[in-house]
Amino acid sequence: MDLLEYQAKGLFRAMAIPVLPSQRIDDPKDLKGLKIPYPVVLKSQVRAGGRGRAGGIKFVANTIDAVAAAQTIFNLPIVGEYPEVLLAEAKYDADQELYLAVLLDPVARRPILLGSKQGGVNVEAAIAQVQQVIVDQEFSPFYARRLMLKMGLHGELIQSVSAIVEKMYQLFVQKDLDLVEINPLGISSSGEVMALDGKVTANDQALGRHPDLAGLVGKRLLGNGEGLEGIRGGRCERNRIVAEMRSPIESESMPQLPNPHSQGLNLVELPGNIGILCNGAGLTMATLDAVIYAKGKPANFLNLGSFDRFAPTDGLRERLEKGLELVSQEKRVKVILVNILGSVAVCEEMTLAIATYLERKARASRTPQIVLRLVGEQSGAIRQRLGKLSVQIAEKLDEAVAQAVSLAK
């Protein structure tokens, strides 16, 4: 389960990872008692990415503007989710923004440190430039320093940023987390570092060992103690519907009886006509939400798992092919929406998997149409290659969703 930003930053603060002064806002009128000096930034607290582009982040200079902006953000859905909470935070001027993350390699079963000198909203487009270091033995500061050198950092930044990575790793291990991410880590003109945004993914199976995390997840699901209904009318009704459809994947780490031919992939069936294939629980949920919000009807969704997005692993193509077969096995599936994030090499594997799938289905009486989301620099030669295969391609998620919903009608 992904925690909200303000919850993640609470964990950062406990680990002495620097974060800005902030205040939770449950209602626009709370801003009349704001304890942070203006100017401040108001942030929608939803799980989906792209909040800034969607209008969910606004800078304000006074109380009147803040209340008006908060009312707008509270009533703004982002990938189908309305915020129950906003975060008011001090404004920060960063000269440079980095990307940092700690996650578990599902193949090697070892933690990986990730880092890039290009953080912020465009990190997906620069995914090929993300550096990685596998923690293959007992952790030591050596691993963080090695990542700094691979990222190309110099001088005092090596020490200050590696100290952040070490604390991120400690949090990752202490809380049995699936992901700790800071994007961006802001660097001021004086060299000060600050976690400007953060993401923490808790492991569902480990919540029993961490009551504090279980409490945060409970708040995430139930809002402010009032349940999913009755809070701000229509926002909560939509969130209730989405939560009901999310529930199978949120427990995906629990024991299940897999199809003997599914390679461990667990397909979640729904009554619609759009199959959804993604990698990573967060991305799967965001894509599912987007389809629902666009009035589409998901037939199923399948999370391929958080495989290495930066280098293809053995068996990846076969796993992708099996995923395509699984999401299209029901006759009611008219469209397959594929949203796979990865390097150029990973996307090339995806291209080959789609080509193999379409060749296999060439003589079939029914072949679902495929809509593929390709991000930024991934899309050059791959886009040309897929153009010959009657695959619809979009760079933005909302465009891909719109195409899928239209084709499914």
Secondary structure, 3 states (H helix, E strand, C coil): CECCHHHHHHHHHHCCCCCCCEEEECCHHHHHHCCCCCCEEEEECCCCCCHHHHCCEEEECCHHHHHHHHHHHHCCCECCECCCCEEEEECCCCCEEEEEEEEEECCCCEEEEEEECCCCCCCCCCHHHCEEEECCCCCCHHHHHHHHHHHCCCCHHHHHHHHHHHHHHHHHHHCCEEEEEEEEEEECCCCCEEECCEEEEECHHHHHHCHHHHHHHHHHHHCCCCCCCCCCCHHHHHHHHHHHHHHHHHCCCCCCCCCCCCCCCCCEECCCCEEEEECCHHHHHHHHHHHHHCCCCEEEEEECCCCCCCCCCCCHHHHHHHHHHHHCCCCCCCEEEEECCCCHHHHHHHHHHHHHHHHHHCCCCCCCEEEEECCHHHHHHHHHHHHCCCCEEECCHHHHHHHHHHHHC
